C-alpha cells in the first residue's frame, strides 16, 4: 500500500491514532506545538486550520510533521478553478497528508484542486496529499437537504478521496459514495458544550454512523487538563470498540 492509500484507508491502519485528528485552533505555533505534544498519545493527525496557518504559515505543518503527526491542512479552498489549481500546487509541496477544499465551489473547482495537488506533489517529489471536500459545515443547520447529495457527488466526480461532513450526514454520504473517506468534526462528549457547532455528535455516535476520522477540537484543547480529556475521550471509544475484534488496536500505544 502506498502512503497515500494508507492515508485514505484509516480503517485498515492498525494505529487508531490515525483516525483521531486534533484541531489546533490557536494563533501561535508554540502553543499549538505544546498542545500537540500533550495529546500525542491519543492523536495521530494534527489539523492546521485558517487561524494557525494565518499565524505561522507552512512552518506549522513542518513542525507538526517533525513531531510525528500526519498533518491535515484545513484551508477549505473555495475560489475559481484556476486559483484553486495553482494554490493546490503550492500547498502540495508543504507535506500535509490531507488538504480541504469547499465542495460549494463545484465539481470543476474540486477537480482543479485534485489535479493541482497531484501536479504540485509530483514536482516536489512528495506523496500527493489526500483531497477532502467539505460538504456542509457542521455549524450550519440551515442548508436544504438536497445539498449534501449534490456536494458528495461533486466530490466523487472530481476525484476527491474523501469528504468532511457532520456525523448526521455520514450514512447518506456513505450510501452515495461508499469509497469516500468520511472525516467528521463537531465532536463532543455527551453533555459537553456544543459551542458554535449546530450539528454536533458524540464520538460514539459518529463512529457508529461510519465515520472514518474524527476531528476533535475544543472538547480537548479547551480542557483544563488536555491529556486527561483526551484519555477519557479516546478511552471511552476503546471500551465501546473492544466488542469488535478488528478494532482491538483502538487503544493508543
Ligand atoms: O472545537 P471544535 O471541535 O468545534 O473544532 C472543529 C474543527 O473542525 C474546527 O477547526 C473547524 O474549523 C473544523 N470544521 C468544522 N466543520 C466542518 C469542517 C471543519 O467544524 N464542516
Boltz pocket constraint, residues with backbone or C-beta under 6 A from the ligand:
constraints:
  - pocket:
      binder: B
      contacts: [[A, 23], [A, 25], [A, 47], [A, 49], [A, 74], [A, 134], [A, 135], [A, 136], [A, 137], [A, 138], [A, 139], [A, 164], [A, 165], [A, 166], [A, 185], [A, 186], [A, 187], [A, 194], [A, 195], [A, 197], [A, 215], [A, 216], [A, 217], [A, 218], [A, 219]]
      max_distance: 6.0
